[in-house]
Amino acid sequence: MTTRICALSGEVFEISEREQAYCEEHAIPFPQAAPRERFRNMFAFGSLTHLFQTQCAVSGKRLLSFVPPEIGRPVMDVGIWSEDSWDSASYGVAYNFSRPFFEQFRELLYRVPLPNLALTKETIENSEYAHGVVSAKNCYLVFGATNIQDCLFSRYLLNCRDVLDSLMAFDCELCYGCTDIRACYDLKFSEHCTNCSESAFLSNCRACRHCYGCANLSGKDYYYYNRQLAPKEYEALVGSIDLGSHTALNAEISRFESFKDTLPLRYMRGDFNEGSSGNFLSHTQRCLDSYFCSDAQDLDHCLWVFSCHDCFFFCSHGERAERIYNCYGCGTDATNLKFCGECFPNAHDLEYCLSTSHGSNNCFGCVSMRRKQYCILNRQYSKAEYFELVGRIKKQMLASGEYGRFFPPQLSPVFYNHSQAIEFVGGTRAEVEALGYRWKEAEPQVQFAHDTLPDHIRDLSLDATDKTFASGAGGAPYRLVRQEIQFYKRMNIAAPRLAPLERVRLRAKILRLGDPRQTQCSRCAAPFESVYATEQREVLCGECFGREVER
């Protein structure tokens, strides 16, 4: 390990032996910024839940975009962007060795249109209000999802149907208000559960059915607040709780939160991990200080990637990606990318590229290139010319201190407080503006005449879609859609009092990175690294927690 002091925060940090070896192999200078600052830099370029009305740079029609109009970046309807009817190489410019690379790249960024949304448009059916989505039908305000149907107001879904107001749901159906669930059916207001069904208010449960208000249980049936009941007694008791009433629902939420906070936590969330550290890991081997990763091997400081290996400081996506360094939003069979963003599918051997995709390879400093190779600043070269010129550019960038850094914050297409960085890393306006990021204050809400939601869902008419309601968190106006009212009535759940996107963002609080530290099990004193503080709550090693769940 090599120890450094972060040039931005003054924090002391270490560079792993694996990253040192990678940097030496590829002639990349050792990083000068601590891991958290590198994550901040990359995540500041991506936004999922803020969408804006803007105009297509080609057709002129109105469309939704993740890029705010005031940023000044041209965007194009992703359907047109993916076609061959336009050529991003027409924007190409010759490299000027009398000027810094990032200065020239910035000028290119403000000329070449970006796709307005990250989606595979031909796989989207009746799901226009979505971003970061592949294969969706009848979905609305869903972000970061694949193969979904009839899902609303959710984020990070995979193979789901009829899932609403949820975050991190995989292979689930008929679920509401859940976080981090897998293979669940008819589950409500639950978290960190696997293979659970016909239950509500569960935390860290596995293979449980007909359970209510339970935590840290496995293979149980007819349990109420961790107490075994006879089936008829359970059904009578749970049947007397009317979650269709907003008043009753709030009382149940408060009760369950108080109950689960009295029970111990496992030092790390995840299963089937070997030689890995971080949190929310599943089926990993040798993944160091990584979070929200699955089916991965040999990762260093990676965040929210799956099915990949041999990657360093890689955020968001994955899917059979390998040898990725300092990139975000890349994947789907991507290989050997450095300092890139949103490059997929089948992209390989790219450096300092944004939205360069569809099999593009051997490109340097390109924007929105598709099916291209041997291009620099979007200009085409022969193979020999390309490698000779890239070598000279890297030499200049090394001398100026540009090479080895991710893109400067000023090049981000979104405001910092709209980006994923605010969720994963945080920061105040003063802190991040001092680092060069842009911030946009929320517009003050104008007072308006609004309707009042009835306490009980049975009293809410399907015609309520014509009414405007005021969100409880700031008074923003919002409307209900018919699909969600039907779901609430079917599940007997009170209609929420917050606007949909506010609910999506509030649920994302779980994404905030903790500060891992060396500590020990609250019971057996076994040492481990954890983001959970043992002073505030019992935190157990895997063995002690296993006994706790099995009792």
Secondary structure, 3 states (H helix, E strand, C coil): CEEEECCCCCCEEEECHHHHHHHHHCCCCCCCCCHHHHHHHHHCCCCCCCCEEEEECCCCCEEEECCCHHHCCCEECHHHHCCCCCCHHHHCCCCCCCCCHHHHHHHHHCCCCEECCCECHHHEECCCCEEEEEEEECCEEEEEEEEEECCEEEEEEEEEEEEECCEEEECCEEEECCEEEECCEEEECCEEEECCEEEEEEECCECCEEEEEEECCECCEEEECCEECCHHHHHHHHHCCCCCEHHHHHHHHHHHHHHHCCCCEECCCEEEEECCCEEEEEEEEEEECEEEEEEEEEEECCEEEEEEEEEEEEEEEEEEEEEEEEEECCECCCEEEECCECCCCCCEEEECCECCECCCEEEECCECCECCEEEECCEECCHHHHHHHHHHHHHHHHHHCCCCCCCCHHHCCCCHHHCCHHHHCCCCHHHHHHCCCCCCCCCCCCCCCCECCCCEHHHCCHHHHHCCEECCCCCCEECCCHHHHHHHHHHCCCCCCCCHHHHHHHHHHHHCCCCCEEEECCCCCCEEEECCCCCCCCEECHHHHHHHHHC
